[in-house]
């Protein structure tokens, strides 16, 4: 059943009327129907497990080791400029980190955002970035650069504390951070030039890219469409060529959705592969930090720098491979796919819009011609993952907000307030049904990953949704579009499995993407398949009209 699309004052009216009376009951019933929440209590009553240790991803087996063709990393598309290209230019003294940063600043100050219209960034630290760029340039002159992101401009999603820079988390409130989150500290220690905070949707609640408090960047292919959320600014910055790679986060698709809608690559790693210490949104069981980038190699570089063992993050003890297998990740980019078994989730391909399903199947057929083995399979609970995810993500967010001021000083957009009101009315039985079915879903996914090396499904159930410039700074609720965005993203979050998104085509001028899910702690297999799609040219899309490389 379609949900009415509301923007502006009708959202406020709906919020005011939703606390009680007929509208309240209608909205509750609509949410139950739209996400299939009511079905959870009836599902597999004999198979529900006790509440489990959800912070430990269930590993189906050791990292996959199909035939290594030793192809070397794929050459990036001619129009792209990843971190490797910048590093090479620095080493050859064709350009310096200081010059790259100056070019970036001039472009931002000139508001050269093209179809995106508004800046991807909400706050800057030019002074700190200039010092970091100077220090990086000195290291390159001495031949003592730190690593793959040394001298590379990297923006930080604005729910991470970044020393000396205001943090807003998509809200109108500002708090200047005194120290870095663990992920930001790892980037800084790796020599990355941390110049800005990137826009996020309010409390990460919207997968569309809208925010009633901030002028959000639009889709770089069409200014009348959203760029996805909640890592909105990160995706747009990468798509415009303003950075090779950016820090995002993902609780229900917030890396993969904007990556899909803007035509870039993104990775939600294994749960807690990257520490969440210090992260404002880190206190839950579904959210992951991870990168959005121009190429798979950018994702690997980012993961190499940020996957640091953190004694303050107890969930990391589940990882079997510290220190991280960076060498295996780099080798994976040249492994190819000969002998790789890829499981196509039958429900998702039958459920997806035909154009999206067809593009994803064509991409997988290209891998099959290269020696991959395609297997269609069923994972029964996957089609109910949206209901489980909405309940668990939403209620954990609501619980985290109990620490916020209760004196009315915190301004919240009417669209987010309405969503929070609905979450407050969730029946305890529904939440517990979701929590008790979650381990069953993890076991079903692990069982599937004992038969195959990767699982494949579309990233999103639609292209970038319409979001007019006339709707700037207005609350927006588009239930149909929101459900389409998150439709296929929750399984990997609920199970804590690594999942990558890579573009595989367009509908009209708008990008669409394929999602690949690997076994717990086996990011290497995800990287291998993504890199081979790049090698074959399957993922190469025409860049947005306003794309411009930093290094030349």
C-alpha positions in Angstrom: 0.0 0.0 0.0 1.4 3.4 -1.0 2.1 6.0 1.7 1.2 9.7 1.1 4.3 11.8 0.5 4.3 14.8 2.8 6.6 17.9 2.9 6.5 21.2 4.7 3.7 22.1 7.1 1.6 19.0 6.5 4.4 17.0 8.2 4.0 19.2 11.2 0.3 18.8 11.2 0.6 15.0 10.9 3.0 15.0 13.8 0.7 17.1 16.0 -2.3 14.9 15.3 -0.4 11.6 15.5 0.0 11.5 19.3 -3.6 10.2 19.8 -6.9 9.7 18.0 -7.6 8.2 14.6 -4.5 9.4 12.8 -2.3 7.9 15.5 -3.9 4.4 15.0 -3.8 4.8 11.2 -0.1 5.6 11.2 0.7 2.7 13.5 -1.3 0.4 11.3 0.4 1.8 8.2 3.9 1.2 9.6 2.9 -2.3 10.6 1.7 -3.0 7.0 4.4 -1.2 5.1 7.3 -3.0 6.8 5.6 -6.3 7.6 6.1 -5.8 11.3 3.0 -7.6 12.3 4.2 -10.8 10.6 7.3 -11.1 12.9 5.3 -12.5 15.8 3.9 -15.2 13.6 7.2 -16.2 11.9 8.9 -19.4 12.8 7.6 -19.6 16.4 9.4 -22.8 17.0 12.7 -21.5 15.6 13.0 -18.3 17.7 16.2 -18.4 19.8 16.9 -16.8 23.1 18.3 -13.3 22.9 21.9 -13.8 21.7 25.3 -12.0 21.9 24.5 -9.9 18.8 27.9 -8.2 18.9 29.7 -11.3 17.6 29.2 -11.9 13.8 28.7 -15.5 13.0 31.5 -16.7 10.8 30.5 -19.5 8.3 34.1 -20.5 7.6 37.6 -19.4 7.0 38.3 -16.6 4.4 37.6 -17.9 0.9 40.5 -19.0 -1.2 39.3 -19.6 -4.8 41.9 -19.5 -7.6 44.2 -16.5 -7.5 44.7 -15.3 -11.1 47.3 -12.7 -9.9 45.9 -10.1 -12.3 47.1 -7.1 -10.3 44.9 -4.2 -9.3 42.5 -3.0 -12.0 43.3 0.2 -13.8 40.8 2.9 -12.7 38.4 4.4 -15.2 40.2 7.2 -17.1 38.1 10.0 -15.5 38.7 8.8 -11.9 41.5 9.8 -9.6 41.8 7.6 -6.5 44.2 7.9 -3.6 46.8 5.8 -5.5 46.9 8.4 -8.3 47.4 11.2 -5.8 50.2 9.3 -4.0 51.9 8.6 -7.4 51.7 12.3 -8.3 53.1 13.2 -4.9 56.0 10.8 -5.2 56.8 12.0 -8.8 56.6 15.6 -7.5 54.0 16.5 -10.0 51.9 18.1 -7.3 52.1 18.4 -3.5 49.5 17.8 -0.7 49.6 21.6 -0.1 48.7 22.4 -3.7 45.9 19.8 -3.8 44.4 21.2 -0.6 44.6 24.7 -2.0 42.8 23.6 -5.2 40.1 21.9 -3.1 39.6 25.0 -1.0 39.3 27.3 -4.1 36.7 24.9 -5.6 34.7 24.8 -2.4 34.8 28.6 -2.0 33.8 29.1 -5.6 30.8 26.8 -4.9 31.6 24.6 -7.8 29.1 21.9 -6.9 27.3 21.5 -10.2 24.0 19.6 -10.0 24.6 19.0 -6.3 23.9 22.7 -5.8 24.8 22.8 -2.1 28.1 22.0 -0.4 28.7 18.4 0.8 30.4 19.9 3.8 29.0 21.5 7.0 32.2 22.6 8.8 35.9 23.0 8.0 39.3 23.0 9.7 41.5 24.7 7.1 44.2 25.7 9.5 44.7 22.1 10.8 44.4 20.7 7.2 47.1 23.1 5.9 49.5 22.1 8.7 48.8 18.4 8.0 49.3 18.9 4.3 52.6 20.7 4.9 53.8 17.9 7.2 52.8 15.3 4.6 54.6 17.2 1.8 57.8 17.1 3.9 57.4 13.3 4.4 57.1 12.8 0.7 60.2 14.9 0.0 62.1 12.7 2.5 60.6 9.5 1.1 59.1 8.7 4.5 55.3 8.9 3.9 53.2 7.1 6.4 50.9 5.0 4.2 48.2 4.8 1.5 46.3 7.9 2.7 49.2 10.2 3.5 48.4 13.6 2.1 45.0 12.6 0.8 42.1 14.9 1.7 39.5 12.9 3.6 36.2 14.4 5.0 34.6 13.1 8.2 30.9 12.3 8.5 29.4 14.7 11.1 28.6 12.4 13.9 32.3 11.8 14.6 34.1 14.1 17.0 37.0 15.8 15.2 39.3 17.8 17.4 38.5 21.5 17.4 35.6 21.3 14.9 31.9 21.7 15.7 29.8 18.5 15.5 26.1 18.7 14.7 25.0 15.1 13.7 22.6 16.6 11.2 20.9 18.8 13.9 21.0 22.6 14.4 23.0 22.2 17.6 26.8 22.6 17.6 29.3 21.2 20.1 33.0 21.8 19.5 34.8 18.5 19.9 37.8 18.3 22.2 39.3 15.1 20.8 38.9 12.7 17.8 36.9 9.6 17.7 39.0 6.4 17.3 38.3 6.3 13.5 39.3 9.9 13.0 42.4 9.4 15.2 43.4 6.5 13.0 43.0 8.6 9.8 45.0 11.5 11.3 47.8 9.1 12.4 47.9 7.7 8.9 48.7 11.2 7.5 45.2 11.9 5.9 44.4 15.6 5.5 41.2 16.1 7.6 39.8 19.3 6.2 36.0 19.1 6.7 33.0 17.5 8.3 30.5 16.1 5.7 26.7 16.5 5.9 24.5 13.8 7.3 20.7 13.6 7.7 19.2 14.4 11.1 20.2 11.7 13.5 20.8 9.5 10.4 17.1 8.9 10.1 16.6 9.6 6.4 18.0 7.4 3.7 16.9 10.0 1.1 19.4 12.8 1.9 16.9 15.4 3.2 17.3 17.5 6.3 15.0 20.2 7.7 17.9 22.1 9.3 20.6 22.1 6.6 20.9 22.8 2.8 21.8 19.3 1.8 23.8 18.5 -1.4 21.6 17.1 -4.2 22.3 14.2 -6.5 25.3 15.1 -8.7 23.4 13.7 -11.7 20.1 15.6 -11.1 19.6 18.4 -8.7 15.9 17.6 -8.3 16.7 14.2 -6.7 18.3 13.2 -3.4 21.8 11.9 -3.0 20.8 9.3 -0.4 21.5 9.1 3.3 22.7 9.2 5.8 26.3 9.5 4.5 25.0 12.2 2.1 27.9 14.6 2.0 30.5 11.8 1.9 29.0 10.3 -1.2 28.6 13.6 -3.0 32.2 14.7 -2.1 33.5 11.5 -3.7 31.2 11.7 -6.7 32.3 15.3 -7.4 36.0 14.3 -7.2 36.6 16.4 -4.1 38.1 13.4 -2.3 39.1 9.9 -3.3 37.6 8.4 -0.2 35.4 9.6 2.8 34.4 8.3 6.2 30.8 7.2 6.4 28.7 5.0 8.6 25.9 2.5 8.0 23.2 1.2 10.3 20.6 0.3 7.6 22.3 1.2 4.3 23.7 4.6 5.1 27.0 4.0 3.2 25.6 1.7 0.5 22.5 3.7 -0.4 24.2 7.0 -1.1 27.0 5.1 -2.9 24.4 3.5 -5.1 22.5 6.7 -5.9 25.6 8.8 -6.7 27.5 6.1 -8.6 30.5 5.6 -6.3 31.6 2.5 -4.4 31.1 1.9 -0.7 31.8 -0.8 1.9 30.1 -1.6 5.2 32.8 -3.7 6.8 32.3 -6.5 9.3 30.8 -5.3 12.5 33.4 -3.3 14.5 36.2 -4.0 12.0 36.6 -0.2 12.5 36.3 1.0 16.1 33.3 3.1 17.1 34.9 4.5 20.3 34.0 8.2 20.6 31.4 8.0 17.8 28.2 9.8 18.9 26.1 7.1 17.2 28.4 4.2 18.3 26.3 2.8 21.1 24.2 0.3 19.2 24.4 -3.2 17.7 23.8 -2.4 14.0 25.9 0.6 12.9 29.2 0.2 11.2 31.9 2.8 10.2 33.2 2.4 6.7 34.4 4.1 3.5 32.9 5.5 0.3 35.4 5.9 -2.5 36.0 6.3 -6.2 37.5 2.8 -6.6 37.8 -0.5 -4.7 41.4 0.3 -4.1 40.4 3.4 -2.3 38.2 1.3 0.0 41.1 -1.1 0.7 43.5 1.8 1.4 40.9 3.3 3.8 40.4 0.0 5.6 44.1 -0.6 5.9 44.5 2.7 7.8 41.4 2.7 10.0 41.2 -1.0 11.0 43.2 -0.5 14.2 42.8 -2.6 17.3 41.1 -0.5 19.9 41.2 -1.8 23.5 38.3 0.5 24.4 36.0 -1.3 21.9 35.2 -4.7 23.4 33.3 -5.9 20.3 36.6 -6.1 18.4 37.7 -9.2 20.4 35.5 -11.3 18.1 37.9 -10.6 15.1 40.1 -13.6 14.4 42.7 -11.8 12.4 44.5 -9.0 14.2 46.5 -7.4 12.9 44.3 -6.8 10.0 45.0 -8.8 6.8 46.0 -5.7 4.7 48.2 -7.8 2.4 45.4 -10.2 1.7 43.1 -7.2 0.9 45.6 -5.8 -1.6 46.2 -9.3 -3.2 42.4 -9.7 -3.4 42.2 -6.8 -5.9 44.0 -9.0 -8.4 42.5 -12.4 -7.5 39.8 -12.4 -10.2 36.6 -14.5 -9.8 37.5 -17.9 -11.4 35.9 -20.5 -9.1 34.1 -18.0 -6.9 30.6 -19.2 -6.0 28.1 -16.3 -5.9 24.7 -16.9 -4.4 21.9 -14.8 -6.0 19.2 -14.2 -3.3 16.2 -15.3 -5.3 13.7 -13.1 -3.3 15.6 -9.9 -3.9 15.9 -10.4 -7.6 12.2 -11.3 -7.9 11.2 -8.3 -5.7 13.4 -5.6 -7.3 12.1 -3.3 -10.0 12.8 -5.0 -13.4 15.4 -2.5 -14.6 17.5 -2.8 -11.4 17.2 -6.6 -11.3 18.3 -6.8 -15.0 21.3 -4.6 -14.6 22.5 -6.6 -11.5 22.0 -9.9 -13.4 24.0 -8.6 -16.4 26.8 -7.7 -14.1 26.8 -11.1 -12.5 26.6 -12.7 -15.9 29.9 -10.9 -16.8 31.5 -12.4 -13.7 30.1 -15.8 -14.7 31.8 -15.5 -18.1 35.0 -14.9 -16.2 34.7 -18.2 -14.3 32.4 -17.4 -11.4 29.7 -19.9 -10.6 26.2 -18.4 -10.0 23.9 -20.2 -7.7 20.3 -19.1 -7.0 19.3 -19.7 -3.4 16.8 -18.8 -0.7 17.3 -17.4 2.8 13.8 -17.4 4.3 14.1 -14.5 6.8 15.9 -12.1 4.4 12.5 -10.8 3.1 11.6 -9.9 6.7 14.8 -8.1 7.5 13.3 -4.6 6.9 10.8 -5.2 9.7 13.5 -6.5 12.0 15.9 -3.7 11.1 13.5 -0.8 11.5 12.5 -2.0 14.9 16.0 -2.7 16.2 17.7 0.3 14.6 14.8 2.7 15.5 14.5 1.5 19.1 18.2 1.6 19.7 18.4 5.1 18.3 15.5 6.1 20.6 17.3 4.6 23.6 20.4 6.6 22.7 18.5 9.8 22.6 17.4 9.4 26.3 20.8 11.0 27.1 19.9 14.2 25.3 18.4 17.3 27.1 14.8 16.9 28.0 14.1 20.6 28.5 13.0 21.3 24.9 16.2 23.0 24.0 17.0 20.4 21.3 15.2 21.3 18.1 14.1 18.3 16.1 12.5 18.4 12.6 8.9 17.5 12.4 9.6 14.5 10.2 12.1 13.0 12.7 9.8 13.8 15.6 7.0 12.0 13.9 9.2 9.0 13.3 10.3 9.0 17.0 6.7 9.2 18.1 5.8 6.1 16.1 8.9 4.3 17.5 7.8 5.1 21.1 4.6 3.2 20.4 6.3 0.0 19.2 4.9 -3.0 21.1 7.5 -4.7 23.3 6.3 -8.0 21.8 7.2 -6.8 18.3 10.7 -5.6 19.3 11.4 -8.9 21.1 10.2 -10.9 18.1 12.7 -9.0 16.0 15.5 -9.5 18.5 14.8 -13.2 18.9 14.6 -13.8 15.1 17.8 -11.9 14.5 20.1 -14.9 15.5 18.0 -17.1 13.2 18.7 -14.8 10.3 22.4 -14.8 11.1 22.4 -18.6 11.1 20.5 -18.7 7.8 23.0 -16.4 6.2 25.9 -18.4 7.6 24.3 -21.6 6.2 24.1 -19.9 2.8 27.7 -18.8 3.0 28.8 -22.3 3.7 27.5 -23.1 0.2 28.8 -20.0 -1.6 31.5 -17.4 -1.2 29.4 -14.3 -1.7 25.8 -13.3 -1.7 24.5 -11.0 -4.4 21.4 -8.7 -4.5 20.6 -5.1 -5.5 21.8 -2.4 -3.3 18.6 -0.3 -3.4 15.1 -0.9 -4.6 15.0 2.3 -6.7 17.0 5.1 -8.2 17.5 8.5 -6.5 14.1 9.7 -5.4 12.7 13.1 -6.3 13.5 15.8 -3.8 12.9 19.2 -5.2 15.1 22.2 -4.5 11.8 23.9 -3.5 11.7 21.5 -0.5 15.0 22.7 1.0 14.9 23.2 4.7 11.5 21.5 5.0 10.6 18.3 6.8 9.9 15.5 4.3 8.3 12.1 4.6 8.3 9.8 1.6 7.5 6.4 3.0 7.5 4.6 -0.3 10.9 5.9 -1.3 12.4 5.3 2.2 11.3 1.6 2.1 12.7 1.2 -1.4 16.1 2.6 -0.3 16.5 0.3 2.7 14.8 -2.8 1.3 17.9 -4.9 0.7 20.4 -3.4 3.1 19.3 -4.7 6.6 20.5 -8.3 6.3 24.2 -7.4 6.4 23.6 -5.0 9.3 21.7 -7.4 11.4 24.3 -10.1 10.8 27.3 -7.8 11.0 28.6 -9.1 7.6 30.8 -7.1 5.2 28.8 -5.7 2.2 30.0 -3.7 -0.7 28.0 -1.6 -3.2 29.3 -1.0 -6.7 27.6 0.7 -9.7 26.6 -1.6 -12.5 24.5 0.6 -14.8 22.0 3.4 -15.0 18.2 3.9 -15.4 18.0 7.0 -17.6 20.8 9.1 -16.2 20.7 7.8 -12.7 23.1 5.2 -11.3 22.1 1.8 -9.9 24.3 -0.7 -8.0 24.9 -4.3 -7.1 25.5 -5.3 -3.5 27.9 -8.2 -2.6 27.8 -9.7 0.9 30.7 -11.7 2.3 31.3 -13.9 5.3 32.2 -12.3 8.6 35.8 -10.9 8.5 36.1 -11.8 4.8 36.2 -8.3 3.3 38.9 -9.7 0.9 36.3 -11.7 -1.1 34.1 -8.7 -1.4 37.0 -6.6 -2.7 38.0 -9.4 -5.2 34.6 -9.4 -6.9 34.2 -5.6 -6.8 37.7 -5.1 -8.3 37.0 -7.6 -11.1 33.8 -5.7 -12.0 36.0 -2.6 -12.3 38.5 -4.5 -14.4 35.8 -5.6 -16.8 34.5 -2.0 -17.1 31.0 -3.1 -15.8 31.2 -0.4 -13.0 32.4 2.4 -15.2 29.7 5.1 -15.4 29.9 8.5 -17.1 30.9 10.9 -14.3 28.6 13.7 -13.1 29.0 16.8 -15.3 30.7 18.6 -12.4 33.3 15.9 -11.6 36.9 17.3 -11.5 40.0 15.5 -10.3 42.2 17.2 -7.6 45.6 16.2 -8.9 45.4 18.0 -12.3 
